[in-house]
Amino acid sequence: MCRLYGFHASAPTRVECTLLRAQNALVAQSRADERGLANADGWGIVFYDGGFPHARKREMAAFEDPTFVETASGVSAATVVAHVRRATVGGVSYFNTHPFTYGRWTFAHNGTLSGFRRLEPQLRREVVPRLLAARLGSTDSELIFLWLLSRLAKAGCDPDGDDRCDVDSVTTELIRGLRLLAARSEARAAEPARLNVVLTDGDVLLASRWRNSLRWLERRGVYDCEVCGQPHVAAEHRDGYRAVVVASEPISDEPWQVVPEGSVLAVGADLRGHIRPLAD
């Protein structure tokens, strides 16, 4: 199991303190999370610039890697996804390191699709060929990502197209997809699937909680950071500033809320968190 982080704001924001310096920064969670487990099998940071994701990843522990510090210190973006990995399916390698990207889409996963080896052939058959050709690693997570993008494509939201997808359509398809994956997994494996994911195209951001911990936070307005004492948003972008943050566990002393088990947190153009249940 891993630790993940998603950020979506109305303006570019520095995330250095969140990733490096806060009370429970992501780099600290790579050494030991709230369960006492290390997530030291790779790290990745994806940030959006010009409408597309830019990824920095390494197959080593974030707390041991100066490149993580260098990358996290330099990121200022309106949408960021970060991840520290504890390997389950697929060995430790660059191509198995989250987050995964395709076109303008980014995906990170905390959990395991139980029974994956028996489910993998069917999932591969259901992925659009051009998307399957983009698979570089051997994880369940990357294949789930491409499978979900294939479902979006068949629903009229082409990941290779120029049109943006509205948050309601993406949320509905993500819910349907996760429910189907969980049902297939439970029919094939003794252990339940764990499907906490973050999915974004830079315009919408969604996060699911399915049998792992997940917290979220809304920020309204710009204030001095409790860690460094400085605002993380440039002066010209501070009017009307809003942001939503999601993470596997609380990172700061701010008032984090629990994402209910079996639900999706969806963030669209209004920069507000909307929770929808995964069940009927």
PyMOL commands that set and color helices and strands:
alter all, ss='L'
color gray80, all
select helices_A, chain A and resi 16-21+26-31+62-64+66-74+94-96+116-126+129-132+140-154+167-188+235-237
alter helices_A, ss='H'
color red, helices_A
select strands_A, chain A and resi 3-14+43-49+52-58+76-84+100-102+105-110+196-200+205-209+215-220+242-247+257-258+263-267+273-277
alter strands_A, ss='S'
color yellow, strands_A
deselect
rebuild
show_as cartoon
